[in-house]
Amino acid sequence: MAGRTAGLPNQISMDIRKLIDKLATEEENFLKSSFLAPVVRGGSVCVRIQGIVCKFYPEDREFEGWGIFQPISLHRVRLQKPAGRPLMRKYLDQLTSVALIVAEPAGHPPSAILAHPAGSPVKFDGPIPGRLIEGVERFRHFIARFD
Amino acid sequence: MLPPYEVVRVLDFIHGKRIRRITKSMESRSAPGLRDRLRDLIAGRDAAGPSRQPRVIEEKRGLGKGLPRSMRTEIERYIRERETDPEWFDECVLQARKAMKRMYALLHIRPSERAQMILFDENPPKGSKLHALKQIGRAKSPAEQARVIAEQRIPYRVATSVIKKMTPSVLAALIDVMTPQEVINNMGSLRRRGVFDNDDLKDLVEQKLAAAQKDGRVSAYKAKKAVEKAGVSKDLAGKLDRVTETKLKAKGEIKRPTALLVDKSGSMDIAIDVAKQIGALISSLCTADLFVYAFDTSAYPIKVAGDVLSDWEKAFRGIQAAGGTSCGVALEWMRKKRQYVEQILMVTDEEENQHPFFIQTLERYSYDLKTQPNVCIVKIGRGSNQIQKGCQQAAIPCDVFRFEGDYYALPNLVPLLSKPSRVELLMEIMEYPLPKRKPR
């Protein structure tokens, strides 16, 4: 029949049913776990559940820094405690490192430029906004992480 | 058969429609700037006066005529046909609820009991897709939403408007109900959400891409654009390329020797860009010779190493838009080199201002090489149509494809190039069966 799309309701394949059940179980398991993540004031945290990027909002919208969070729903997370340096380092070691030079330390947000644009694993035009930067001076080299 | 929203567009055009628009409130600005204050001062009005209040403007659109009786009868048939098939009716309402309601209301068509429940009582019957849509809205968890979407095959476009949270299970259900074309269109978004980092979901996407090769409603060029824009991995890019290749091959094969002439005169940057796209498109379909030239007042032969866009980008690297326009110069060069073609595809704005001119050169070329090539002009911009007119006067077959920024329309060139003649293309169109009125 012209103009009509194919596909009848209730014809769900077993594969997709199994897949949805499997992923739903992973989501439930995630709700029982806790995770480490950086967050800026009023921002969100991103977590990968089975490779899929999911965004959550911290209960305390004023918190900024590195924290260990516990999900309270599939929308919100609660800060359990701020994270210590060893955990932060472990987290950062998993990400791509890029050498940057501080361009504007007092900016909102502070900005930097690529130290070696030619060999850089990330491509950026212009200044790169930085978050959670502590104690830097203009023209200082530092290592940043990208995901 | 037209979808409901297009039927309503025709209805509204004949009947006319009143549109109420609210002009932007000037008050919403934090404070009037110096320019506004000066404007007010010159106009002699108070800055906070009535001119700054939002205004409601009512516009009438359409013909404002009564609808013909025959049209009402035909639309009633259109609606009744859908009412008798609940699933079809549900799909129509899911896609175009407002349009369906307007058809009933404007033409005073009495809805069936089921249609009344769905459209006007907001109480869809249990088991219908519309009821499922309400269930998705009320579902407590994303997993529950995902199950309803997959079970009831809620279209992707509708489902995305009601889901609360994009979790892995919801994403799996959405990919499952997506059409192959929707998967291709959303490739960038799927990549950003991390779908290709999950093996199961990646498999689902690959199944859709395999289906895209056979699906008649998939646009040939969108898969190619997805590769360029979405930044997908190499193996997935390969699969998308195969979709493009299959869809293009289905459009036809170019068996006649062809020349692609590209106008690179001043301000013809777009022509160069379009030529690269066309070149990448037709080179894989050409089984005969393909000669490529860029021209301003001189001809520049272009050698392309392969048939993918990057090869064409590389081949055109030194070509910059500059100089006068002599549309015949490349053809003259081909005449001297005795390069035989049966069709000429020229990307130009037709603003030729230097010798040798195209028509005279084409006549010399035809005489010397004993051929009468078809001319197809890909017209860029809104310049003159002197070459078209010249072709008409000299009785040279000429087709014009107007390029107005829509790169996805470029594959429509292929039928023009793959058919032996325009008559054959016309015969194919004439053979297409026209819709018939169904008996009562």
Interface residues (C-beta under 8 A of the other chain):
Chain A: M1 A2 G3 R4 T5 G7 L8 P9 N10 Q11 I12 I16 R17 L19 I20 D21 K22 L23 A24 E26 E27 E28 R48 I49 Q50 G51 I52 V53 C54 L74 H75
Chain B: M1 L2 P3 D85 E87 W88 E91 K129 A132 S141 P142 A143 A146 R147 A150 E151 Q152 R153 P155 K164 K165 M166 T167 P168 S169 L171 A172 A173 D176 R192 R193 G194 V195 D197 N198 D200 L201 L204 P435
